[in-house]
Amino acid sequence: MGILVYGSLVPDVLFRVPRLPAAGDDVPASSVSMVAAGGGGNVAMALAAWGYDTMAVGNSVGEDPLGRWAAEQFEQAGIRLPAGYVASDGVTPPNGIIVTPDGERTIIGNDYQRVTWMPVQTWSGVNAVVVDAYSAAAGGTVLAEAARQGMVTVASDRTDHLPDLTVVIWSASEHPEAAEAQAAADQGPLVVVTAGPNPIVLYSAGQSPSEVPVEPVSAPDSTGAGDVLTAGVVAGLSDGLTPIAAVAQAADVASRYVAGRRESQVPPLTRLG
């Protein structure tokens, strides 16, 4: 059985710099690289690296060099893309990622208003679905259909379609209030609130919050950590783990991911029993 990832599928241009630039500044980068990524792309890349049958659908890209490069990278990773991902009338929306030595990243991103969100062309063989926040209404439609079919559903940074979700993953920096998380959990999903190196807090309907510890590591680059965590959660649920066990598995692999560099390979998934 396979996992469908719905979300942004774009190239990231990664600049490692000694400091953030000031207005009118000229800061030399110690390295510049490009990664096939996006909120959906990062999740799909991790799942494919762990050997899951992964299909990725989301925005289309143009027939320009960046769009064709992104398609090649996703396909070489073993990710199945829909027909029409590279479109003659498509727009390729790259992100600029600036990373400083302390591991913090600044994203020069897209509003995704110019892109075309593709429909899911087939649900055959899919048993779990993960949707990012960038896909907005299009992703909401996918969540609703997946829930209607009784599939496992995971979403990151979304506040809509909560009754359709098995798990929703939030960042404490964007959702700091425990009352908001508990209210969301009371609508049905397990609400997972991450806070960097601090314990992950889990909210369930009618229960007191619980915590999953996070292994302390030095993080040279936190970009994509939340996406790897999301991939670990949906992988665990697809394998039949309980939601809490899936989060523990995901926390483990996300910690090992941020201890490396973005350009390095996704670490192996230690499947917890």
C-alpha positions in Angstrom: 0.0 0.0 0.0 1.1 3.5 -0.7 1.2 7.0 0.8 -0.1 10.0 -1.0 1.6 13.3 -0.3 -0.3 16.4 -1.3 1.4 19.8 -1.2 4.1 22.1 -2.6 6.6 20.5 -4.8 9.3 23.1 -5.6 13.0 23.6 -5.8 14.8 25.3 -2.9 17.9 27.4 -3.4 19.9 27.2 -0.2 22.4 29.9 0.8 24.7 29.3 3.8 25.8 32.8 5.1 27.7 34.0 8.1 24.9 36.4 9.1 21.6 37.8 7.8 22.1 40.7 5.5 21.2 44.2 6.5 19.5 46.6 4.1 21.7 47.3 1.1 24.3 44.7 2.4 26.4 42.3 0.4 27.0 39.0 2.3 29.0 36.3 0.7 27.6 32.8 1.0 29.9 30.0 2.1 27.9 27.6 -0.1 24.9 27.6 -2.5 23.0 24.5 -3.3 19.6 23.4 -4.7 17.2 20.9 -3.3 14.0 19.5 -4.6 11.7 20.3 -1.7 8.6 22.2 -0.6 6.2 21.3 2.2 5.0 18.2 0.3 8.3 17.5 -1.5 10.4 17.2 1.7 7.8 14.7 3.2 7.8 12.7 -0.1 11.6 12.6 -0.3 11.9 11.2 3.2 9.2 8.6 2.7 10.7 7.5 -0.6 14.2 7.2 1.0 12.7 4.9 3.7 11.3 2.7 1.0 7.6 3.6 1.0 5.6 3.6 -2.2 5.2 7.3 -2.5 3.0 9.4 -4.8 3.3 13.2 -4.7 0.7 15.6 -6.1 0.3 19.3 -5.7 1.4 22.3 -7.7 2.5 21.9 -11.3 5.8 23.5 -12.5 6.8 25.1 -15.8 8.8 23.6 -18.7 11.8 25.8 -17.6 15.1 24.4 -16.4 14.1 24.7 -12.7 10.8 22.9 -13.3 12.4 20.1 -15.3 15.2 19.7 -12.7 12.7 19.4 -9.9 10.8 16.7 -11.7 14.0 14.8 -12.4 15.0 14.9 -8.8 11.7 13.7 -7.5 11.5 10.9 -10.0 15.1 9.8 -9.4 14.2 9.5 -5.7 11.5 7.0 -6.6 8.5 9.4 -6.2 5.6 8.9 -8.5 4.4 12.2 -10.0 1.2 12.8 -11.9 1.0 13.4 -15.6 1.2 17.1 -16.2 3.4 18.0 -13.2 5.7 19.7 -15.8 3.2 21.8 -17.8 3.7 24.1 -20.8 1.6 26.8 -19.1 3.0 26.1 -15.6 4.9 28.4 -13.3 8.0 27.1 -11.3 8.0 28.9 -7.9 11.5 28.4 -6.2 12.1 29.3 -2.6 15.2 31.0 -1.3 16.5 29.6 2.0 19.1 31.5 4.0 20.8 29.6 6.8 23.1 31.1 9.4 25.7 29.3 11.5 23.4 28.9 14.4 21.1 26.7 12.3 18.3 29.3 12.0 16.8 29.7 8.6 15.0 32.5 6.8 12.7 31.6 3.9 12.0 33.8 1.0 9.0 32.0 -0.2 6.0 32.0 -2.5 2.4 32.8 -1.9 1.5 30.1 -4.4 -1.2 32.3 -5.9 0.2 31.9 -9.4 0.5 28.1 -9.4 -2.0 25.5 -10.6 -3.0 22.9 -7.9 -3.5 19.5 -9.6 -6.3 17.1 -8.8 -5.5 13.6 -7.5 -5.8 11.5 -10.6 -6.0 8.1 -8.9 -6.5 6.8 -5.3 -5.6 3.3 -6.2 -3.2 1.7 -3.8 -3.3 4.6 -1.3 -3.8 3.8 2.4 -2.5 7.0 4.0 -2.5 10.7 3.0 -0.4 13.6 4.3 -1.3 17.2 3.3 0.7 20.4 3.9 -0.6 23.9 4.6 0.6 25.5 1.4 -2.0 23.6 -0.6 -4.8 25.5 1.1 -8.3 24.8 -0.3 -7.0 22.2 -2.8 -5.4 20.2 0.0 -8.6 20.5 2.0 -10.5 18.8 -0.8 -7.9 16.0 -0.7 -8.3 15.6 3.0 -12.1 15.4 2.8 -12.0 12.7 0.2 -9.3 10.7 2.0 -11.4 10.8 5.2 -14.5 9.8 3.2 -12.6 6.7 2.0 -11.5 5.9 5.6 -7.8 6.5 5.1 -5.2 7.6 7.7 -4.9 11.4 7.3 -2.1 13.6 8.5 -1.7 17.4 8.1 1.0 19.9 9.0 0.2 23.5 10.0 -3.4 23.3 9.1 -6.4 24.4 11.2 -9.1 23.3 8.7 -10.8 19.9 8.2 -9.9 18.9 11.8 -12.7 16.2 12.0 -11.2 14.6 8.8 -7.7 14.2 10.4 -6.1 11.4 12.3 -3.2 13.6 13.3 -2.4 17.3 12.8 1.1 18.7 13.5 1.5 22.3 14.7 4.5 24.4 15.7 4.4 26.0 19.1 5.8 29.2 17.6 2.6 29.6 15.6 0.2 27.9 18.0 1.4 28.7 21.5 -1.9 28.4 23.4 -2.7 25.0 25.0 -6.4 25.9 24.9 -6.3 26.2 21.1 -4.6 22.8 20.8 -7.1 21.1 23.2 -10.1 22.6 21.3 -8.7 21.3 18.1 -8.2 17.8 19.6 -11.7 17.8 20.8 -12.8 17.8 17.2 -11.2 14.4 16.6 -7.5 14.5 15.7 -4.4 13.9 17.8 -2.8 17.4 17.9 1.0 17.3 18.0 2.7 20.5 19.0 6.4 20.7 18.4 8.7 23.2 20.0 12.2 22.7 18.7 14.4 20.9 21.2 11.7 20.9 23.8 9.3 17.9 24.4 6.5 17.4 21.9 3.1 17.9 23.5 0.2 15.6 22.4 -3.4 16.6 22.9 -6.2 14.1 22.6 -10.0 14.5 23.0 -11.1 14.2 26.7 -7.5 13.5 28.0 -4.8 15.4 29.7 -1.8 16.4 27.5 1.1 14.0 27.3 4.7 14.5 26.1 7.2 12.8 23.9 10.8 13.7 24.7 13.1 15.1 22.0 16.8 14.0 21.8 18.9 17.1 22.4 21.2 17.6 19.4 23.3 20.4 17.8 21.3 21.6 14.8 23.3 23.2 12.0 20.2 23.6 9.9 16.6 23.2 11.1 15.1 23.6 7.6 12.7 20.7 6.8 12.8 19.2 10.3 9.0 19.6 10.7 8.5 17.9 7.3 10.7 14.9 8.3 8.8 14.7 11.5 5.5 14.6 9.5 6.9 11.9 7.3 7.9 9.8 10.3 4.3 10.2 11.7 2.5 9.1 8.5 5.0 6.3 8.0 4.3 4.9 11.5 0.6 5.2 11.1 0.8 3.5 7.7 2.7 0.7 9.4 0.0 0.3 12.0 1.6 2.0 14.9 -0.6 3.9 17.4 -0.5 7.7 16.9 1.6 8.2 20.0 4.1 5.5 19.0 4.2 7.0 15.5 5.1 10.4 17.0 7.9 8.9 19.1 9.3 7.3 16.0 9.1 10.6 14.1 10.8 12.5 16.9 13.7 10.1 16.8 14.3 10.5 13.1 13.7 14.3 13.1 16.4 14.7 15.8 18.9 12.8 13.7 17.9 14.8 10.6 18.6 18.2 12.2 21.9 17.0 13.5 23.1 16.7 9.9 23.0 19.2 7.0 20.2 19.7 4.7 22.1 18.5 1.6 23.0 15.2 3.3 20.8 12.1 3.0 17.7 11.6 5.2 18.7 9.4 8.0 17.2 5.9 8.2 13.9 5.4 9.9 14.3 3.4 13.1 11.0 1.6 13.1 9.8 1.3 16.7 7.7 -1.6 17.7 
